[in-house]
Amino acid sequence: MLWAYFRLIAGLATDIGSSVSHGVVIASEYGLPALVNTGNGTSSIRSSDRIRLDANQGYIKILESAGEILESAGDAD
């Protein structure tokens, strides 16, 4: 059922896996970048964080945390 989420995401990052893992194969079919075997790289990412995933360079960077996004949305009022 993982494939259903691939319509909602812009990339895939997993803590375990390899270049032939199921998620990577499906991401490739959808034309999405995938970063695998990050160890514990996804543990610091929270739902609604804005991140940059660079599969070519092999990194994930949190651009804006979910808390910062909510605060800036409140400033717009």
SULZI-V614698 format. One record per residue. RES is the residue in one small letter. PHI is phi as a letter, one per 30 degrees, with the letter a starting at -180 (NA if undefined). PSI is psi in degrees with one decimal (none if undefined). BURIAL is b if it has 9 or more other C-alpha atoms within 8 Angstrom, else e. Layout:
BEGIN
[[RES;PHI;PSI;BURIAL] [RES;PHI;PSI;BURIAL]]
END
This chain:
BEGIN
[[m;NA;-5.3;e] [l;e;-34.1;e] [w;e;-28.5;e] [a;d;-30.1;e] [y;d;-19.2;e] [f;d;-15.5;b] [r;d;-13.9;e] [l;c;-11.6;e] [i;c;162.2;e] [a;c;-5.9;e] [g;a;171.0;b] [l;b;133.0;b] [a;b;132.6;b] [t;b;152.1;b] [d;d;-25.8;b] [i;b;161.1;e] [g;k;-175.7;b] [s;b;-179.1;e] [s;d;-11.6;e] [v;c;15.5;e] [s;d;154.2;e] [h;e;-46.7;e] [g;d;-40.0;e] [v;d;-42.1;b] [v;d;-45.9;b] [i;d;-42.1;b] [a;e;-42.4;b] [s;d;-41.9;b] [e;d;-31.0;e] [y;c;0.2;e] [g;i;27.1;e] [l;c;144.2;b] [p;d;148.7;b] [a;b;135.9;b] [l;b;119.4;b] [v;b;163.0;b] [n;i;47.0;b] [t;d;-0.6;b] [g;i;-94.4;e] [n;b;26.9;e] [g;d;-28.6;b] [t;d;-7.2;b] [s;d;-24.1;e] [s;c;-3.0;e] [i;c;129.9;e] [r;c;158.7;e] [s;e;136.4;e] [s;i;1.2;e] [d;d;143.0;b] [r;c;124.0;b] [i;b;161.0;b] [r;c;124.4;e] [l;c;117.0;b] [d;c;97.3;b] [a;d;-26.5;b] [n;d;-42.7;e] [q;d;-17.1;e] [g;i;45.3;e] [y;b;159.3;e] [i;b;131.9;b] [k;b;129.7;e] [i;d;116.6;b] [l;d;-38.2;e] [e;a;126.4;b] [s;d;160.0;b] [a;e;-39.0;b] [g;d;-41.5;e] [e;d;-37.0;e] [i;d;-44.2;b] [l;d;-40.2;e] [e;d;-43.9;e] [s;d;-30.9;e] [a;d;-35.6;e] [g;d;-30.5;e] [d;d;-23.9;e] [a;d;-16.7;e] [d;d;none;e]]
END
